[in-house]
Amino acid sequence: MSVDVEVRGSFEAHGVRLHEAAGNSKGVGIWSASLLLADYLVEHRPAVIREGDVVLEIGAGCGLPGLTAAQAIHPPPSHVYLTDIDEETLRNLELNAELNRKPGDSNTTIITVTALDFDSPEASSSVIPKVDVVLAADVLYSGMSCTPISTGADFTFDDPLLGPDEWRYYENNKNVAQTLNYFLKPSGKAVVIAQPTRGDDVPQFIKAAAELGLSVTVGTPSVASMERSASQAAHLRFGGDVEGQILLVVERSAAALDSSAEKFSRE
């Protein structure tokens, strides 16, 4: 399969080969949060992902965490879904998936690239099943969004004075919580790496998750993981600072599981 992408640079870690694309989308470069999440999966294998698991990466960008799950976890998960919404990002994501597929090897993980919008996760339910593990790197954010009338393209700015009309406030954090709730199996978990410098995004996400019956355990990546990721991030387009990033492990609360079990027994 041939994918038309202008490659800006290449990267390799944990046996995964990736391309960063030359486009303008923020999803075509590798960010430090994805380095930390991929390293966390390897550092904690097989405690996070088990043999035969179905794994979903949301807001995947270049796909490093999801492809690490497919390549570096042994025994491997059965299926990894790599998802994003921007067309430019999805083209590069498909290229990276193709670089890491192993045709003819019956013991390898199936890798599927598809679109997923946090605003309407149910729209992807015909392609993506309920999953055991959700991976998410740097998906918590909020701010102002505008749609320029002349182009119809979507841009985001910190200050409404910088752009044209049709400004609206968006909060992605609640939508991420809804997406996790929609796709996670009752026994599933999500691992999220979040930036610490974006105001109330993490507290907003934790509040939205709790309202859906999801419990969030807050921690930090290990010092060794941050050191490894920092050395890699220095060479990347959007690498960024790994210091202070937050590790969130999301599972269904005991009350939510009890409610689900009670509903199942009635049915």
C-alpha atoms as a printed R data frame, in Angstrom:
    type eleno elety resid chain resno       x       y      z
1   ATOM     1    CA   MET     A     1   0.000   0.000  0.000
2   ATOM     2    CA   SER     A     2   1.389   3.377 -1.015
3   ATOM     3    CA   VAL     A     3   0.631   6.446  1.135
4   ATOM     4    CA   ASP     A     4   1.354   9.928 -0.253
5   ATOM     5    CA   VAL     A     5   3.175  11.774  2.561
6   ATOM     6    CA   GLU     A     6   6.044  14.268  2.411
7   ATOM     7    CA   VAL     A     7   8.442  12.958  5.038
8   ATOM     8    CA   ARG     A     8  10.288  15.489  7.188
9   ATOM     9    CA   GLY     A     9  12.325  13.095  9.325
10  ATOM    10    CA   SER     A    10  12.503   9.564 10.724
11  ATOM    11    CA   PHE     A    11  12.597   8.201 14.246
12  ATOM    12    CA   GLU     A    12  13.061   4.803 15.868
13  ATOM    13    CA   ALA     A    13  12.423   3.595 19.425
14  ATOM    14    CA   HIS     A    14  11.424   0.275 21.027
15  ATOM    15    CA   GLY     A    15  11.638  -1.443 17.644
16  ATOM    16    CA   VAL     A    16   9.146   1.017 16.111
17  ATOM    17    CA   ARG     A    17   9.976   2.997 12.956
18  ATOM    18    CA   LEU     A    18   8.194   6.324 12.461
19  ATOM    19    CA   HIS     A    19   8.106   9.232 10.055
20  ATOM    20    CA   GLU     A    20   7.369  12.822 10.984
21  ATOM    21    CA   ALA     A    21   5.628  14.534  8.068
22  ATOM    22    CA   ALA     A    22   6.333  17.979  6.666
23  ATOM    23    CA   GLY     A    23   2.775  19.310  6.919
24  ATOM    24    CA   ASN     A    24   1.312  21.965  9.202
25  ATOM    25    CA   SER     A    25  -0.842  19.725 11.383
26  ATOM    26    CA   LYS     A    26   0.364  19.308 14.956
27  ATOM    27    CA   GLY     A    27  -0.394  15.602 14.608
28  ATOM    28    CA   VAL     A    28   2.377  14.925 12.075
29  ATOM    29    CA   GLY     A    29   5.179  15.400 14.615
30  ATOM    30    CA   ILE     A    30   6.164  13.366 17.657
31  ATOM    31    CA   TRP     A    31   5.555  15.014 21.034
32  ATOM    32    CA   SER     A    32   7.273  14.341 24.347
33  ATOM    33    CA   ALA     A    33   4.096  12.944 25.927
34  ATOM    34    CA   SER     A    34   4.031  10.125 23.380
35  ATOM    35    CA   LEU     A    35   7.672   9.314 24.145
36  ATOM    36    CA   LEU     A    36   6.822   9.036 27.849
37  ATOM    37    CA   LEU     A    37   3.737   6.904 27.221
38  ATOM    38    CA   ALA     A    38   5.590   4.500 24.916
39  ATOM    39    CA   ASP     A    39   8.397   4.192 27.446
40  ATOM    40    CA   TYR     A    40   5.864   3.565 30.233
41  ATOM    41    CA   LEU     A    41   4.353   0.660 28.291
42  ATOM    42    CA   VAL     A    42   7.747  -0.983 27.841
43  ATOM    43    CA   GLU     A    43   8.790  -0.261 31.420
44  ATOM    44    CA   HIS     A    44   5.611  -1.875 32.798
45  ATOM    45    CA   ARG     A    45   5.058  -4.746 30.365
46  ATOM    46    CA   PRO     A    46   3.017  -6.900 30.668
47  ATOM    47    CA   ALA     A    47   1.188  -5.230 33.574
48  ATOM    48    CA   VAL     A    48  -0.612  -2.713 31.322
49  ATOM    49    CA   ILE     A    49  -1.160  -4.690 28.117
50  ATOM    50    CA   ARG     A    50  -1.718  -8.446 28.173
51  ATOM    51    CA   GLU     A    51  -1.670 -11.111 25.491
52  ATOM    52    CA   GLY     A    52  -4.715 -10.860 23.260
53  ATOM    53    CA   ASP     A    53  -5.811  -7.417 24.466
54  ATOM    54    CA   VAL     A    54  -7.524  -4.979 22.129
55  ATOM    55    CA   VAL     A    55  -5.819  -1.578 22.358
56  ATOM    56    CA   LEU     A    56  -7.045   1.832 21.201
57  ATOM    57    CA   GLU     A    57  -4.840   4.908 20.900
58  ATOM    58    CA   ILE     A    58  -6.815   8.144 20.698
59  ATOM    59    CA   GLY     A    59  -5.361  11.375 19.312
60  ATOM    60    CA   ALA     A    60  -2.535   9.151 18.107
61  ATOM    61    CA   GLY     A    61  -0.610  11.656 15.973
62  ATOM    62    CA   CYS     A    62   2.368   9.676 14.666
63  ATOM    63    CA   GLY     A    63   1.239   6.584 16.610
64  ATOM    64    CA   LEU     A    64   4.297   5.867 18.769
65  ATOM    65    CA   PRO     A    65   2.484   4.504 21.877
66  ATOM    66    CA   GLY     A    66   0.088   2.330 19.886
67  ATOM    67    CA   LEU     A    67   2.794   0.967 17.617
68  ATOM    68    CA   THR     A    68   4.991   0.314 20.652
69  ATOM    69    CA   ALA     A    69   2.134  -1.755 22.072
70  ATOM    70    CA   ALA     A    70   2.034  -3.730 18.824
71  ATOM    71    CA   GLN     A    71   5.805  -4.175 18.464
72  ATOM    72    CA   ALA     A    72   7.399  -4.235 21.913
73  ATOM    73    CA   ILE     A    73   4.882  -6.061 24.125
74  ATOM    74    CA   HIS     A    74   5.320  -9.843 24.236
75  ATOM    75    CA   PRO     A    75   3.087 -11.785 24.190
76  ATOM    76    CA   PRO     A    76   1.413  -9.167 21.983
77  ATOM    77    CA   PRO     A    77  -2.074  -7.650 21.985
78  ATOM    78    CA   SER     A    78  -4.371  -8.997 19.298
79  ATOM    79    CA   HIS     A    79  -5.376  -5.687 17.729
80  ATOM    80    CA   VAL     A    80  -4.255  -2.048 17.975
81  ATOM    81    CA   TYR     A    81  -6.460   0.775 16.650
82  ATOM    82    CA   LEU     A    82  -4.623   4.034 15.868
83  ATOM    83    CA   THR     A    83  -6.993   6.990 15.644
84  ATOM    84    CA   ASP     A    84  -7.027  10.718 14.993
85  ATOM    85    CA   ILE     A    85  -9.313  13.135 13.186
86  ATOM    86    CA   ASP     A    86  -7.166  15.346 10.934
87  ATOM    87    CA   GLU     A    87  -6.761  13.984  7.372
88  ATOM    88    CA   GLU     A    88  -3.099  14.996  7.111
89  ATOM    89    CA   THR     A    89  -2.365  13.253 10.406
90  ATOM    90    CA   LEU     A    90  -4.259  10.121  9.361
91  ATOM    91    CA   ARG     A    91  -2.239   9.836  6.133
92  ATOM    92    CA   ASN     A    92   1.037   9.961  8.054
93  ATOM    93    CA   LEU     A    93  -0.366   7.601 10.678
94  ATOM    94    CA   GLU     A    94  -1.209   5.071  7.969
95  ATOM    95    CA   LEU     A    95   2.329   5.395  6.594
96  ATOM    96    CA   ASN     A    96   3.754   4.673 10.041
97  ATOM    97    CA   ALA     A    97   1.427   1.720 10.511
98  ATOM    98    CA   GLU     A    98   2.557   0.347  7.151
99  ATOM    99    CA   LEU     A    99   6.205   0.669  8.180
100 ATOM   100    CA   ASN     A   100   5.542  -1.552 11.180
101 ATOM   101    CA   ARG     A   101   3.187  -4.184  9.808
102 ATOM   102    CA   LYS     A   102   4.577  -7.691  9.284
103 ATOM   103    CA   PRO     A   103   2.612  -9.340  6.462
104 ATOM   104    CA   GLY     A   104   2.378 -13.093  6.660
105 ATOM   105    CA   ASP     A   105   3.328 -13.356 10.339
106 ATOM   106    CA   SER     A   106   0.348 -14.904 12.130
107 ATOM   107    CA   ASN     A   107   1.779 -14.008 15.549
108 ATOM   108    CA   THR     A   108   1.779 -10.243 15.021
109 ATOM   109    CA   THR     A   109  -0.760  -7.680 16.121
110 ATOM   110    CA   ILE     A   110  -3.352  -6.405 13.637
111 ATOM   111    CA   ILE     A   111  -2.940  -2.633 13.205
112 ATOM   112    CA   THR     A   112  -5.896  -0.547 12.021
113 ATOM   113    CA   VAL     A   113  -5.856   3.203 11.313
114 ATOM   114    CA   THR     A   114  -9.201   4.994 11.412
115 ATOM   115    CA   ALA     A   115 -10.806   8.333 12.235
116 ATOM   116    CA   LEU     A   116 -12.190   9.030 15.712
117 ATOM   117    CA   ASP     A   117 -13.764  12.299 16.844
118 ATOM   118    CA   PHE     A   118 -13.923  12.899 20.617
119 ATOM   119    CA   ASP     A   119 -17.128  14.909 20.044
120 ATOM   120    CA   SER     A   120 -18.957  11.815 18.764
121 ATOM   121    CA   PRO     A   121 -17.142   8.565 19.649
122 ATOM   122    CA   GLU     A   122 -20.227   6.520 18.859
123 ATOM   123    CA   ALA     A   123 -19.785   7.427 15.174
124 ATOM   124    CA   SER     A   124 -16.748   5.110 15.074
125 ATOM   125    CA   SER     A   125 -18.438   2.178 16.834
126 ATOM   126    CA   SER     A   126 -18.917   0.245 13.599
127 ATOM   127    CA   VAL     A   127 -15.120   0.101 13.182
128 ATOM   128    CA   ILE     A   128 -13.779   0.162 16.751
129 ATOM   129    CA   PRO     A   129 -15.057  -2.385 19.311
130 ATOM   130    CA   LYS     A   130 -14.985  -2.103 23.087
131 ATOM   131    CA   VAL     A   131 -11.341  -2.332 24.144
132 ATOM   132    CA   ASP     A   132  -9.170  -3.498 27.027
133 ATOM   133    CA   VAL     A   133  -6.741  -0.574 27.005
134 ATOM   134    CA   VAL     A   134  -6.925   3.023 25.786
135 ATOM   135    CA   LEU     A   135  -3.717   5.016 25.298
136 ATOM   136    CA   ALA     A   136  -3.706   8.816 25.150
137 ATOM   137    CA   ALA     A   137  -0.772  11.234 25.013
138 ATOM   138    CA   ASP     A   138  -1.294  14.996 25.262
139 ATOM   139    CA   VAL     A   139  -5.032  14.991 24.510
140 ATOM   140    CA   LEU     A   140  -6.226  17.196 27.393
141 ATOM   141    CA   TYR     A   141  -6.653  20.834 26.402
142 ATOM   142    CA   SER     A   142  -9.149  23.677 26.239
143 ATOM   143    CA   GLY     A   143  -9.192  27.165 24.779
144 ATOM   144    CA   MET     A   144 -10.716  29.366 22.102
145 ATOM   145    CA   SER     A   145 -11.512  28.148 18.602
146 ATOM   146    CA   CYS     A   146 -12.554  30.065 15.515
147 ATOM   147    CA   THR     A   147 -13.551  29.184 11.985
148 ATOM   148    CA   PRO     A   148 -12.472  31.801  9.409
149 ATOM   149    CA   ILE     A   149 -15.360  32.427  7.052
150 ATOM   150    CA   SER     A   150 -13.085  32.791  4.003
151 ATOM   151    CA   THR     A   151 -11.460  29.349  4.186
152 ATOM   152    CA   GLY     A   152 -13.585  27.212  6.468
153 ATOM   153    CA   ALA     A   153 -10.356  25.949  8.045
154 ATOM   154    CA   ASP     A   154 -10.212  25.509 11.816
155 ATOM   155    CA   PHE     A   155  -7.601  27.378 13.866
156 ATOM   156    CA   THR     A   156  -7.043  27.799 17.588
157 ATOM   157    CA   PHE     A   157  -5.589  30.808 19.377
158 ATOM   158    CA   ASP     A   158  -5.049  31.850 22.982
159 ATOM   159    CA   ASP     A   159  -6.454  35.340 22.380
160 ATOM   160    CA   PRO     A   160  -9.676  36.073 20.455
161 ATOM   161    CA   LEU     A   161  -8.142  39.326 19.174
162 ATOM   162    CA   LEU     A   162  -5.773  37.341 16.971
163 ATOM   163    CA   GLY     A   163  -8.391  35.910 14.674
164 ATOM   164    CA   PRO     A   164 -11.646  36.612 12.808
165 ATOM   165    CA   ASP     A   165 -15.250  36.035 13.879
166 ATOM   166    CA   GLU     A   166 -17.103  32.909 15.059
167 ATOM   167    CA   TRP     A   167 -15.109  32.360 18.234
168 ATOM   168    CA   ARG     A   168 -16.219  29.698 20.675
169 ATOM   169    CA   TYR     A   169 -14.789  28.168 23.830
170 ATOM   170    CA   TYR     A   170 -14.130  24.457 23.663
171 ATOM   171    CA   GLU     A   171 -13.268  22.041 26.438
172 ATOM   172    CA   ASN     A   172 -11.819  18.827 25.075
173 ATOM   173    CA   ASN     A   173 -11.332  17.243 28.490
174 ATOM   174    CA   LYS     A   174 -14.960  16.226 28.987
175 ATOM   175    CA   ASN     A   175 -15.051  14.755 25.476
176 ATOM   176    CA   VAL     A   176 -11.936  12.675 26.192
177 ATOM   177    CA   ALA     A   177 -13.572  11.298 29.345
178 ATOM   178    CA   GLN     A   178 -16.702  10.447 27.352
179 ATOM   179    CA   THR     A   179 -14.597   8.691 24.707
180 ATOM   180    CA   LEU     A   180 -12.831   6.566 27.336
181 ATOM   181    CA   ASN     A   181 -16.151   5.715 28.950
182 ATOM   182    CA   TYR     A   182 -17.661   4.764 25.604
183 ATOM   183    CA   PHE     A   183 -14.910   2.387 24.445
184 ATOM   184    CA   LEU     A   184 -13.530   0.848 27.644
185 ATOM   185    CA   LYS     A   185 -14.720  -2.608 28.623
186 ATOM   186    CA   PRO     A   186 -15.899  -2.899 32.255
187 ATOM   187    CA   SER     A   187 -12.503  -4.325 33.225
188 ATOM   188    CA   GLY     A   188 -10.528  -2.009 30.932
189 ATOM   189    CA   LYS     A   189  -8.122   0.795 31.759
190 ATOM   190    CA   ALA     A   190  -6.707   3.873 30.108
191 ATOM   191    CA   VAL     A   191  -3.239   5.357 30.463
192 ATOM   192    CA   VAL     A   192  -2.987   9.089 29.796
193 ATOM   193    CA   ILE     A   193   0.069  11.367 29.766
194 ATOM   194    CA   ALA     A   194  -0.895  15.017 30.260
195 ATOM   195    CA   GLN     A   195   0.906  18.355 30.133
196 ATOM   196    CA   PRO     A   196   1.072  20.096 33.540
197 ATOM   197    CA   THR     A   197   1.073  23.637 32.155
198 ATOM   198    CA   ARG     A   198  -2.441  23.928 30.755
199 ATOM   199    CA   GLY     A   199  -4.383  25.425 33.634
200 ATOM   200    CA   ASP     A   200  -7.291  23.343 34.849
201 ATOM   201    CA   ASP     A   201  -7.280  20.697 32.131
202 ATOM   202    CA   VAL     A   202  -6.308  17.755 34.362
203 ATOM   203    CA   PRO     A   203  -8.760  18.682 37.163
204 ATOM   204    CA   GLN     A   204 -11.508  19.191 34.564
205 ATOM   205    CA   PHE     A   205 -10.804  15.776 33.096
206 ATOM   206    CA   ILE     A   206 -10.772  14.069 36.513
207 ATOM   207    CA   LYS     A   207 -14.116  15.720 37.396
208 ATOM   208    CA   ALA     A   208 -15.694  14.679 34.078
209 ATOM   209    CA   ALA     A   209 -14.349  11.137 34.465
210 ATOM   210    CA   ALA     A   210 -15.764  10.844 37.999
211 ATOM   211    CA   GLU     A   211 -19.191  11.942 36.781
212 ATOM   212    CA   LEU     A   212 -19.086   9.006 34.337
213 ATOM   213    CA   GLY     A   213 -18.057   6.475 36.986
214 ATOM   214    CA   LEU     A   214 -14.369   6.468 36.095
215 ATOM   215    CA   SER     A   215 -11.679   6.695 38.780
216 ATOM   216    CA   VAL     A   216  -8.369   8.396 38.017
217 ATOM   217    CA   THR     A   217  -5.082   7.630 39.749
218 ATOM   218    CA   VAL     A   218  -2.573  10.468 39.406
219 ATOM   219    CA   GLY     A   219   1.169   9.837 39.285
220 ATOM   220    CA   THR     A   220   4.321  10.726 37.414
221 ATOM   221    CA   PRO     A   221   6.564   8.814 35.007
222 ATOM   222    CA   SER     A   222   9.703   7.375 36.558
223 ATOM   223    CA   VAL     A   223  12.900   9.426 36.626
224 ATOM   224    CA   ALA     A   224  14.571   6.864 34.345
225 ATOM   225    CA   SER     A   225  11.721   7.145 31.851
226 ATOM   226    CA   MET     A   226  11.916  10.939 31.829
227 ATOM   227    CA   GLU     A   227  15.663  10.791 31.259
228 ATOM   228    CA   ARG     A   228  15.308   8.379 28.328
229 ATOM   229    CA   SER     A   229  12.494  10.406 26.797
230 ATOM   230    CA   ALA     A   230  14.313  13.725 27.237
231 ATOM   231    CA   SER     A   231  17.282  12.466 25.244
232 ATOM   232    CA   GLN     A   232  14.959  11.426 22.414
233 ATOM   233    CA   ALA     A   233  12.785  14.567 22.482
234 ATOM   234    CA   ALA     A   234  15.734  16.844 21.746
235 ATOM   235    CA   HIS     A   235  15.854  15.590 18.152
236 ATOM   236    CA   LEU     A   236  12.154  15.881 17.316
237 ATOM   237    CA   ARG     A   237  10.095  18.594 15.663
238 ATOM   238    CA   PHE     A   238   7.664  19.054 18.575
239 ATOM   239    CA   GLY     A   239   9.675  17.191 21.219
240 ATOM   240    CA   GLY     A   240   9.147  19.611 24.062
241 ATOM   241    CA   ASP     A   241   9.926  19.332 27.749
242 ATOM   242    CA   VAL     A   242   9.292  16.024 29.511
243 ATOM   243    CA   GLU     A   243   9.687  17.460 33.003
244 ATOM   244    CA   GLY     A   244   6.598  17.507 35.187
245 ATOM   245    CA   GLN     A   245   4.301  15.597 32.857
246 ATOM   246    CA   ILE     A   246   1.483  13.804 34.618
247 ATOM   247    CA   LEU     A   247   0.570  10.115 34.427
248 ATOM   248    CA   LEU     A   248  -3.134   9.292 34.748
249 ATOM   249    CA   VAL     A   249  -4.445   5.732 35.027
250 ATOM   250    CA   VAL     A   250  -8.198   5.554 34.439
251 ATOM   251    CA   GLU     A   251 -10.425   2.630 35.431
252 ATOM   252    CA   ARG     A   252 -14.086   2.122 36.186
253 ATOM   253    CA   SER     A   253 -14.884   2.866 39.806
254 ATOM   254    CA   ALA     A   254 -16.074   0.077 42.109
255 ATOM   255    CA   ALA     A   255 -19.530   1.674 42.262
256 ATOM   256    CA   ALA     A   256 -19.775   1.764 38.472
257 ATOM   257    CA   LEU     A   257 -18.712  -1.879 38.212
258 ATOM   258    CA   ASP     A   258 -21.280  -2.892 40.852
259 ATOM   259    CA   SER     A   259 -23.985  -1.014 38.946
260 ATOM   260    CA   SER     A   260 -22.976  -2.682 35.685
261 ATOM   261    CA   ALA     A   261 -23.005  -6.130 37.318
262 ATOM   262    CA   GLU     A   262 -26.441  -5.487 38.823
263 ATOM   263    CA   LYS     A   263 -27.815  -4.386 35.446
264 ATOM   264    CA   PHE     A   264 -26.341  -7.500 33.795
265 ATOM   265    CA   SER     A   265 -27.911  -9.799 36.409
266 ATOM   266    CA   ARG     A   266 -31.356  -8.196 35.878
267 ATOM   267    CA   GLU     A   267 -31.093  -8.689 32.137
